[in-house]
Amino acid sequence: MEPPAAKRSRGCPAGPEERDAGAGAARGRGRPEALLDLSAKRVAESWAFEQVTAGEGGGGRDAPPAPSPPVFSSPIPRVQRCPHQGHPLRSHSQDPQPCPEHSLILLFLSFKPNNPPPSRLCHLCPSAPQISNQDTSFFSYQPQMSEIRPPWYAYNPVEERFSRVPEPVQKRIVFWSFPRSEREIYMYSSLGYPPPEGEHDARVPFTRGLHLLQSGAVDRVLQVGFHLSGNIREPGSPGEPERLYHVSISFDRCKITSVSCGCDNRDLFYCAHVVALSLYRIRHARQVELRLPISETLSQMNRDQLQKFVQYLISAHHTEVLPTAQRLADEILLLGSEINLVHGAPDPTAGAGIEDANCWHLDEEQIQEQVKQLLSNGGYYGASQQLRSMFSKVREMLRMRDSNGARMLILMTEQFLQDPRLALWRQQGTGMTDKCRQLWDELGALWVCIVLSPHCKPEERAGWLQLLSRWDKLDVCPLEEGNYSFDGSSLQPTVAPSPGSEEEEAVAATSPRYTVFGRALLAGELQWNDAHLQRILASDSYSSSLTGSMGGDKPTFDPQGRPLWLGETFPTACARVDTLRAHGYPRQALRLASAIVNTLRLQRRHQLERYKQQKKELLQKGSTCITNTEGWVGHPLDPIGCLCRALLEACRLEEETLTLYSDTSPEKRKVAYQHVPVPGSPGESYLVLALEVALLGLGQQRALPEGLYAQDKVVRNEEQLLALLEEVELDERLVQVLRKQAGLLLEGGPFSGFGEVLFRESVPMHTCARYLFTALLPHDPDLAYRLALRAMRLPVLETAFPAGEAHPNPLDSTMSNRFPRWFILGHLETRQCELASTMLTAAKGDPKWLHAVLGSIQQNIHSPTLLFKLAQDACKTATPVSAPPDTTLLGIALELGLQVRAASSEPGLSVSCASGSTG
């Protein structure tokens, strides 16, 4: 480990030769030429900037300007102007931004002293001060550089570049180097998302720190260089004295790099006392006593003053520093010691060098300990919730483009792989619990987002891939559940081999098994430099009328001129959408999502045309082997869910946030959506696209995946999608979309789960049909019943028995052996029964549909238990307390009871119940 002095040397003036050599080395290490290659757009989006008013506060231009208001208390963006009184600056997320030309020129001036500067600092600002080609001194542009420099560049190159930096300029640089937004402070002091206003939980450190600040608990705040300190007085419990905590914060380039508090907080993030001091510095910056780095003060003392300073310091803290002071004195007096070979001395208040890492403080040891403890309590619901909150924190960091997001996920992954239960499960040959498997799935999906980052450096991605490759080879690394392909399933359906054939067995034997990191490793091969993809992401108005045909083997636009994206498989394309959202590019995510929806529509049209050509042959056979072998609902990358969430997020009337402790917080308010037009598609909205995509994915005819967990995930993801749709209030426009999509599902043939012919082991449509039936019934009853009756089928049971053969209970051991792959068969039959019960209840008073529903029940439901339940439900619905009974529905209940008698081994109980009800 290098001595501290090698990292940062201050206090001893260097000679001209040493200064020139040091400046050259700093310029070489920092690679300023590469910095100049940054686009003006990225600089404008990334740098924080604040207008400085001349003479504000009576301090003139050299006085530190007031900080920007906190994010939470200033929701209205402000219009800022260039400090040269020129053109307005665009506001981005409430943080004013610099002029791109201005920023790049300042970089040029600060790192390229040998090149003559331009005549104006900013050619877009007509009143910008003139600079002659001979004037390369610091004073010619020091007011502007002190404000723009801190977010990205260390103070060290400024000292090495210029022979003398005036004290007012140093103070301005030090002043602006502290973080200016409360959002980052909140991110590092709480899990999850900020709760709605008025619903703050007192246990969240940020909330506690805010209360301490508002109660006046912060005092004796002092900023020395890049170091902030203060005292926090926290009221004690009843009968206990007031507690005093001393807090120290180091910062650099608008990021807090280390924290220390007397409370000895052992938590993932900052304690309430660090939060209180940070918020005080942001909100009351002018009230903080500001001093230059201590080395600057020491350089102004003579020998006697230095000796007096050291002796007084030792006297005040002799019990703590006396041994260290004596050791340092001995080393200094020894001529050949290492300390005498280093020029200058370290200064903890002088900030970091340009070669030092610049990232927010993150307690790695505590994160590892916390994850380890939560995994050991994996059987508890609260442990899984907290781990999911940590995953949400990683996504929040990615959205803020904070490098600690990947760093935190690496720490979590290492602890996941060290879970002792993995080796135990492997030795016993048993699968992990559902909760643990869900956490591993989320971990793998997060790694796909990180590796696929659109702005990461190549060396960063290479490092992540190296880690993933090493983890992937571990014996304890979990495998991905299900038989989903890794070479990719296209949007076009494929011809699946018939079940049990030699072809299917050969494919199963030769297909490799991938771990949960397999998709992240494949994502490392993807790039963002495709020209067509770049145009889709760059503009809402990109169409064939502007660019013409792109050429190539694949179409790039649909017949209406809207862009398509056929560069990869559908799940991979949706993973790009999720990645763009995760990394803070919502507009680009919407543009790509719209292109994917256009592609789905075009390919559905081709599927229908293909089906019409084969319809006669397929109907004559009564079955089909054409299907999607890889379903999109339940897929490890959750493509339908990614698209729906991206599209619905753009339509929310207000941002709904989650609380950290959901079990103790008030009920979440209902989400409200509105129609937001899709640019370039007249008459369409993102809400319409979301509904269309969800129905297309839910109604897709697909084979049930292998494995208990994979099948359970299909059911769970289907219910999650339907829960999203149920939040959307249907208006006339959305009802028309429902009717159109329902018609397409009925006509979809082998490509739709509601088609006339079904693959034997395709996923049933009972849950989706129940939602569509309920939504369509008030508007189009005929379509609603036709759709629901078509969905009553369960083909895996229909093809298992010859016609006329009695159907045993599918839940007994004999039946289970005949269906080894269908682990969730009992759950699916329960959903089928619920759909039938919903139709019976809705058809009360309508003999036509009641008899149609009865015929479907008798044909498709074979479990005596479920038939008896339907008879009970029909009887209860037919005999309300305050109305006359419905004789038709009572007759149907009787017929169901008779069917139970014919199929049950205990007919007396069933018949007596049914007959007693109808009597």
N, C-alpha and C positions, 0 to 999 in steps of 0.2 A: 504493500500500500504506500502510495506517495505521501511524503510529509505534507502537512497543510500548507506550508509556505510555497510548495511547488504549484499548488492549485491557485493561490491568490496571494501575491506579495504586495504589501503596502507599507508605507511609513518611511522608506528611505528613498530620497530622490535619485533617479538614475541619470547617468551621463548621456550625452547626445548619442554616442555610439550604441550604448545599451538600449536606449529608448527606440532608436531606429530599428535595431535588430528585433526587439520585442514586438514592435508594431508589425514588422514584416512577418514574423511568426504567427501573430494573431490573424493577420490577413490570410495566411496560408491555411491555418487550421479551420477558419470559418468559411473558406471557399466563397468569398463575396461575389465572385463572378457567377457562381451558380445561383446566388440569391437574386441577381439581376434578371435571371431568366423567368422569374415568377411573372405570371400574367398580371396585368393591371386589375383585372376583375377579381382575382384571388386576393390581391393585396387589399382591395377595397372591401371585400367581404370579411376579411379576417382581422384587420386592425381596428382597435378601438380608438376613438378620437373624441376630443371635447373642445368646443370652441372656447377661446380665451379672449375675454373682453379687456381691452386696454384700460388700465387704471381701475379695474373692478375691485371693490373692497378697500380702496385707498392705497393699495400696495403697488400700483403700477404693473408693468408687464413682468417684472421679476417676482411678484408675489404669487404664491401657488394658487391656481384657479380653483373654484369650487368644483367638487366632484359631481358626477351625474347622479340624479335621484335614483333611489332603489327601484328595481324592476317592478316589484309588486305594487308600489305606490304611484307609479307613473305609467299608466297603460296607454296614454296618448303619445304617438311618436312626435318628436319635435323636428322642425326644419332647422338644420345647422348650415352655417356658411363657412367657407374657407377663411382661415385667419388673415388672408390678404384682402378680405372684403370683396371677394369675387363671386363666382357662381354658387348656387345652393348645393349642399351635399346630400346625397340620398341617405335615408334612414333605413337601417337593416336591423330588425328585431329590437327596436327602441335604442340601439347603440349607434350614435352618429358615426359616420365613416369618413375617411379622408378621400380627397381627390386622388384617383389612381396615378395620374401624371405626377402630381405633387409627391406622392409617396415614393415612387420609383426614382424621381430625381433626387430626393433626399438620400435615398440609399446610395445613389451614384456619387453624390457629393461626399458622403461620409466614408466611403470605402475606396474611392478612386481619386486620391488627391493629386495625382500627376496629370490627370486630364482636366482641361479647362472647363469650368462650369458654364451652363447656358446663361444667356442674358437675363432670363427671368426664371424664378423658381417654378412657376406654373404658367404655361402659355395660355391656359384657359382663364386665368385671373388677370384682367387688364390692369388692375391696380397693384399687382405683385411688385415688390421692391426690385430694383435693378441691381445686378451684381456684375462688376467688371471682371474681365478674364484674369486680371492680376490679383484680384481679391479672393484668396482661398483661405482666409482666416476663419476660425470658428465663429467669430462674432457676427459674420455676415448672415448666417442663417441659424444661429443658436436658438432663437425663440421658438421656431417651428420644430426643430429636431428634438428638443427636449420633450415635446408632447407626443410625438409619433413613435419615437424609438422604443419605449419600455415594453410594449406587448410582445415584441419578437426578438429584440437584440439586447445583449448584455451591455452593461455600462463599461466593462473592461476595455473594449476597443476604442471608446471615446477618449479614455485617459491615455491609451497608447498612441492614438493618432495625433492628438494635439498636445502641444507643449504646456499649455495652461488653460484650464477650464474654470471660468469664473464661478465664484461661490453661488450666486443666484441661479446659475444654470444647473449646477450640481443639485441644488435643492429642488428645482423643478423636475429634474429627472427622477430623483428619489421620491418626490411626491407622487408622480404619475405611475410609479412602478407598483403600487399597491392595487389589488383587484378593485374594479369599479362596479361590479354587478353583484347583487345579492343572490342571484340565481345559482352561481357556482358555490357560494357559501351554503345555500340550502342543499345542493346536490351532495355535498360532502358532510352533511350533518343530519341526514334522515334517509330512511329506506322508502322505496315506493315513490309515489307522486304526491305533490302538495294537495291537501284536502281542500274542499271548498271553503270560501270565506265564512268565518264564524263557526267552523267545525274543526278547529285545530285541536290535536290531541296533546295534552300537557306532557306526555311522556316523550314526544319527539324532541331531540336536542335543540333543533332550530327554534321551535316554539318556546322552549324554556329560556334559551338565550335571548330571544326577542323580548320576553317578559322582564328579564334582568335588565336589559337595556332601557326599556320604557320606565322601569321603576327607579332608575338612577343608580344602579349598582356598580357602574363602571367609573373608576376614577384613577388619577395619577397615570394617565396615558402618555407615553413618551415614545417618539420614533427617532431612533439613531440610525441613520443610513437606511439600510434595508432590513432593519430589525425593529419590531413593534412590541412594546411591553405595557402592562397595566395591571391594576388590581380589580378583582371582582368581589364585592361583598354580597354574600348570599344569606338571606334570613334563615335562621335555624328553625327547627321544629319547635312546637310549644314546649317551653321549659328548657330549651337549649340555646347557647349563645350564638351570636352571629359568626359565620365562617368567612374567612378571608382567603382568597386564592390568587396566587400570582401567575399571570399568563404571559408567555413569550411566543412571538410569531416571527418567523423569518420568511421573506418573500423576495421574489425576483421576477421581472418581466410579467407583472400582473398575475402572478400565481403564488399561492402560499406553498412554500417548499418544506417547512417543518413547523411543528407546534409543540408546545410544552405547557403543562398546567399542573398546579399543585394538587389537583383532585385525584391524580393518578388514574385517569379514566381508562378503563379496559373495554373498549367497544370498537366497532368497526371504523367509525368516523369521528369527527370532531365533537368535543363535549360542548355543553351549553355555555361554559365560560369562554372558550375560544370563539364561539359564535357571537357572544355579546361584545367582545373586544373587536372582532372583525366588523360587525355592523356599526359599532361606534366610529371606527375609522372611516367607513364608507359614508355614513350619514352626517358625521360631524367632523369632517376632515380639517376644517379651518381651526377647530378648537384643539387640535393635537399639537403638542410642542414638537417642533421638527429640528433635528440636528443632523449635521453631516456625519459620515462614517467616522468612527473614533480615531482612525489613523490620521485623518485630516486634522483633528484637534491636536493630536500628539505631535504632529510635524511643526506646529506653531510654538512648542515649548522649548525652552533651553534645558541645559543639563540639570540645573538645580530644580527646576519645575518638574522635570520628569522623575527625578529621585523622590521628590516630595509626593508626587502623584502615586508612585508605586508603593511607597511606605504607608501612605494613608489607606490605599486599597487593601494592602495586606493586613493592616491593623483592623480594618472594618470586617474582614472575613478571614481572620487568621486560622480559625479552626478548619476551614474548608480548603483554602488555597495555599497555606504555608508549606506543606510538603512539595506541592507542585512548583511553587515559587523557588524553593531551594534547589530543586532538581534542574530547573531551567537556568538558574544562576550558575550552577556548576558546569553545565554544558556550554554556556556562553564564555565562561572564563577558560575553558579548554580550547586552545587554538585550533586543533585539528578535528573538532567535533562536527557532526553533520549539520548542526544548526548554524554554524559559522560559515558553512559552504554555500548556504542559500542566501540569495540577495533579498533583503526586505524581511517582512514578517507577516503572518496571516492576520486577517481582520474579519471576524465573523459578521460585522455590520456592513461590509463593503459589497455584498452581493456575490454572485457567481460569475465565473468566466464564460466566455463565449463557447468554449469547448465543453462546458458542463451541461448535463442533462437539465432540461427545464420542464418540470411537470409538477402537478399538484401533489401535496403530501398524501401518502397512502401508507397506512400501517400494514405492511405485508405479513408480519408475524401474527398480528391479531386476526387478520382475515383467514389465514390458514387455521388458526386455533378455533375460530368460530365455525368454519365449515366442518372441521373435524368433529366438533361437539354436536353440531346439528345432524350430521350423518349417523353418529352413534345413537341419536334419538330418532332415527328415521321412521320408527313405527308410529310416531305421534303426528297428528295433523298439523300442529303448530310448527314443527320442524320443517315440514315440506313447504309451508307457507312462507317461512322466513327465507328458505333457500330460493324460492321463486321471487321473493322481493329482492334478493341479491342479483338474480338474473335481470330483473327489471332495472336495477341500478346500473348494470353493465350496459343495457340498451340506452339508458339515459345518458351515460357518459359517451357512448358512440354518437348519439344524436347531437351532443355538444362538441363532437369531434375532439374528445379528450383522449389522449394516449393511454390513460389509466384504465380505459375500458378493456382493452386487450390484456393489459397487465393483470387486472383483477381476475379475468377469466382464466388466465394461465394458472394463477394461484389456486383457484377453485378446482380446476381440472386435475391438478396434481393431487389434491386432497381426495377427490372422487376416486382416482385410480388407486389410492392407498387405503381405501375402505376395506377392512378385513373381511367383510361379508362377501366380496367378489370371489375371493379364493375359496371360501366355504361353499358358496353356491356352485362353483365350478367342480369342486371335489364331489359334492353330493349329486351333481347332475340335475339340479333343480333350477328353475327360473327365478329371477329376482322379483320382488314385490312390484305391484302396479305403480305405487307411488314412486318408487326408486326408478322404475323404467321410464316414467314420464319425465323425471328430472334429467335422466340421461338423454332423452329425446330433445329436450329443450337445450341442453348443453351442446349437442351436435348441431342443432339449427343455428345457435349463436355463433359457432365456429364457422359455419358457412357464410354468415353475414360479415364476419371479421376478415376472413381470407378473401372474400369477394369485394372488399372495400374499394370504392372508385378513386380514392385519393391517397392510398397508402404508398409508401416507397417500396421499390423492388426488394431492397435488403430486408425491410420489415416483413414482407410477405414470405421471403425465403426463410427467414427465421421461424415464422409460424409454421410453415410447411415442414420444416425439419423437426420441430417439436411434435407435430401431429403424426408424422411418419414414425417417430420413435414410440409414441403412445400406441399407435395402431398395431405395432408388432408385439405388444405385451400380451401374455397369455390371459390375463384377467380382464382385458379390454372387452366390454360387452359387444355382442354382435347385433346387427340391425334385425329387427323382427320383420317377418313377412317375406314375400317372394317378389319384392319390387326390383326392377332391373336397374343397373347402373350405367349401361350403355345408352339408356334413354328410351322412353316410349314417346313416339311422335304423337302429334295431335290426330293423326289418322289412325283408325282402328286396324287391328291386325287379325290374322286368322289364327285362332288358338287351336292347338291339338285337342282331340277329344279326350275326356278324362280317362285315365287308366291306360292310355295307349303307350306303345313303346317309345314314341317320339317324346311324350311328356316325361317319361321316366329318364330318358337319356339327357334331356335338357336339365332336369333336376339334379342328376348325378354330376354333370360337368360344370354347372354354374357355380362360381366361387361365392363364398360367404364374406360379406363386408362388415366391418365394425361400424360403430356409430360415428366414427371420424372419416369414414370412406367418402362421403359426399363432400366434406370440406376439402379433402385432398384433391378430389376431382375439380372442385371450384377453383383451386389454385391454378388450374390450367386455363381458366377463362380470362378474357381481356375486355377492356371497354373501348378499344380503339377502332372498332368497326365503323366505317364511314356512315352507313345507314343508321346504325344505332346512335351515333353521335348527333345526327340531324334530328332524330326522333326526340332525344332528350333536350335538345337546344331550343326548340321552338314549338309553340302551339299551332302554328300555321303551316307546318311542313306538310306538303301534299304533292301529288304527281303534277299538278298544274304549274308548280313553281320549279320543279327540278327535272320533270320528265322521268322516263324509265331508267332505273339504275342498272339494268342489264343483269346478267348472271342467270344461274339455273333456277333460282327461287323467285317468285313474285315479291315485289316490295310494296305494292299498293293494291287495294281492292278496286272493284269497278267504279266506286264513287270517288276514287282518288285519295282515300285515307290510307295512312301508312300501315303496313303489316310488319310483324316481327317473326320471321321463320328461321332465325339464326341458330336455334337450339330447341331442345325439347320443352314441352309446356311447363313441367315442374321447375326446370332450370330457369326459364324465362321469368316465372313468378318469384323465384328466389332472388333474381335481380331487383324486382320491385320491392321485396321485403328488405333487401340490402340498402336500397336508396332511401327508404323510409327510416331505417335504423340509423343511418349516418347523416340524417338531417337534410335530405333532398326531397321534400314532399312533392314539389311541382314536377320534378323529373320523374318521380315514381308514378304520378298520375298520367303523364304523357306515355310512358312505357305501358302502363296498365291499359290505357285506351287502345294502343296498337295491338296488344294481346287479345283484347275483346274483339277487335276487328278481325283478327286472324281466326278466332273461334267461330265467329259468324260465317265467314267465308267457307271454312272447312265443314261446318254443319250443313251448309247448302250443298257442298259436294257429296257429303254422306247421304243426304236425302235423294240426290240424283242417282247415286250408286244403288241405293236400296230400291228405287222404282224399277231399275233394270233387273233386279234379282227377286222382286217381291213375289211373283207368281210361283217361282221355284221354291222359295222358302216357305210359303204358305202351304204348298202341297206336302212338303216334308214335315211341317208342324214343329220343327225345331231348327236350331241354327248353331253353328260353331263359330260364327263371326262375332267377336266381342272385343272389348277393351281388356286385355289381360292385366293391365295395371290401372287401378282406380285412382281418381284424383282426391276423393274424400277418404281420409285415413292415410294418405301418403306421408312419408317421413318429412317432406318439405312443406306439406299442407298448402298446395298451390291455390286451391279455391279460397281457403281462408285468408291467405295473403292478399289476393286480389280484392276480395270483398271488404276487408278491413281498410285497405288503401282507398278504395272508392267511397266507402261510407264515411271515412274520416274527413273527406273534403266536404261532406254535406251536413256536418253537425252545426247546429245553430250556436252552441256554446260548448266549450271544452269541458267534458266530464272527467273528473280526476278521481283516483282511488286513494283511500286512506290507508295508513300503515297498519292499523289494527281494525280490520273490517268487522270483527265481531263486536266491537264496542262503539263503533261510529254509527251515526244515524243512517237511515236507509238512503241508498243512492237515488238521486232524483232521476226521473225518466228522461232518457235521451231523446232529443227532438232533432229531426232531420228536415232539410229543405232541398228543393231541386236546384242544383248548381249546373249551369249549361256547360256542355263539353265544347271547347273551342274547335271550330272546323267541322262540327256535326250539328247542323241546325235541327232543333226540335228534340235533342237528346240531352239527358242530364246524367251526372255520375251516379245518382240514386237509381236511375233506370238500369244503368250498366251493372251496378252491384246486384240488383235483384235478378237480372238476366243471367249473370255469371253463377250466382248461387243455385238457381234452378237448373242450369245446365249441368253443374257438377253433381247436384243431388240426384238428378234424373238420369245420369249416365249409367248405361248397362255395363257392369264390370264384374269380374270374377271375385269371389270372396278370397282374401289373402290367407296364407297359411299361418298357423300359430294362434294360440289363445289371445295373446296380448294384441297382435295385429288386428284380429277380428274385433276385439273389444274397442280398439282405437277407432275403427270404422264407425261403430255405433256412437262413440263419444263425440267424434268430430261432426258427425251428422247432426247430433243434438245441439252442438255449439253453433253450427251454421243456422239452424232453424231458430235458435234463441236470438241470434242477430236479426234475422228477418222479422221476428215477432216484435222487435222494438220499433220497426218502421211502420208508421201509420199509413195505411193504404188510402190513396186518393184516387180520383177517376183515372188519372194518367197511369198509375201503377196497376190498377185493376185491368186496364187494357193490356199492359205488359203480361200480367198473369194469364189472361185468357189466351193471348197469342202463344206464350210459352207452353201452356197446357196443351194447346192444339198441336204444337210441334212435337211435344213428348208423345202424344198418342199416335202420331204419324211417323215417329222416328225409327220404327222397325228394330233391327238388331242393335242399333246404336243407342236406343233409349230403353230404360228399365220399364217404361210403360208401353213398349211396342207390342205388336201382335204376337211375335215369337220371342222366346227367351232362351238364353243359354241355361243349361241345367243347374249350374252352380253360380248363377249370378246373384248379386246382393238384392234382397227384396226391397220394395219401395214403400212399405207400410207407413213409416214415420213421415216421409216426405208427402205421401198422399194425404195423410191426415191434416197436415198444414194446408195443402192446396184445397182440400175439400172444405175446410172451415172458412178459408179466405174467399173462395169462389161461390159458396152456397148463396149468399145474399144477392149476388149479381148475375150468376148464370147457373141455376140449379142443375140443368141438364148436363152441362159440361162437368160440373163438380161430381155428380154421381157416376158418369161414364169413366172419369179418371180414377175415382176411388175403387169402383168395381173392378177395373182392369188391374189395379195394384193389389188386389186381394190374393193373387197367386203366390204360391210358394213352390216353385218348380222342382226343387230338390226332393220334396215329398211326393209330388205328383208323378214323377218318373220312377219312383222307387217301388211302386206297387202296381201289379196288374189291375186292370179294371175289374171292379167287383170284389176285390180282396179286402178283407177287414184290415183296418189300420190300427196297429197297437199303439199304446201310449209312447210318444217319442222320447219321453224322459226316462224310461226304464233302461236297464243295462243292455238288454238285447238290442234295442233300437239304437242306443248310443254306439254300439259296435258296428252297426251298419252305416253310420255316418261319422267316421273318425275325424274328419276335418272340421265339421261344423260344431265347434265348441259352444257357440252362442245360439244354437237352434232353439232352446227353450225361450230365450229372450225374444227372438224374432217372432215366435208364435204368439207370445204375449202381446207384442206390438200389432200383430195381425188381428188379434181379438179386440184390442182397443179401437182399431180402425172400424171393425164391424160394429162395435157397440156405438161409436159415434154416428155411423150411418143409420142405425136403427132408431136412435134418439131423434135425429134430424128428420127422419121420414115418418114420424108419428102423424097419423091423419092422412097419409098419402098411400093408399093401397098399392098403387103401381110400383112405387119404389120400395115399399116394404117387402113385396114378394120378390122383387129383383135382388134385394139384399139377402133375403132368406135363401134363395137359390145359390148365391155366391158363397154363403156360409156353409151350406151343406156340401158344396163341391170342394171347398178349399180348406176348411178347418176340420181336423181329424181327432183332436184331443178331447176325450170326454170331459175332462176338468174344465177346459175352456168353453166347451159347448154348454155345460151346466152354468157357468158364470154368465154367458150371454143370455141364457134363459132367465136367470135371476134379474139381470139388468133390464131385459125387455118387460118382464112382469112389473118391476118397480116403476118403469117409465109409463106403462099403460094404465096404472092405477094410482093417479095422484090423489092426494088427500081431499082437495077442495074442488074436484071436477069429476065428471062421469068417466068411467073406464073406456079405453080404446079397444074395441072388440077385435079389430084386425091384428093389432099388436099382441093382444092376449093369445090369439090363435097361433101366432108365430112363436110365442114363448112355449106354447104347448107342443108344437111340432119339434122345437129344439129339445124339449124334455124327452119326447119320444125317441129322438135320435140318440140322446144320451143313454136311454134304456137299452137301445139296440147295441151300443158299443161298450157299455160298462159292465163290469163283472158284478156290480151291486145295483141292479136296476130298481129295486124297491125304493131306495132312498131318493133316487133322482126323480122317479115318477111321482112319488108322493109329494115331493116339494113342488114340482111343476104343476101337478093336478091341484094341490091345495091352493096354489096361488091363483089358478084360473077359476077355481070354484067360488 
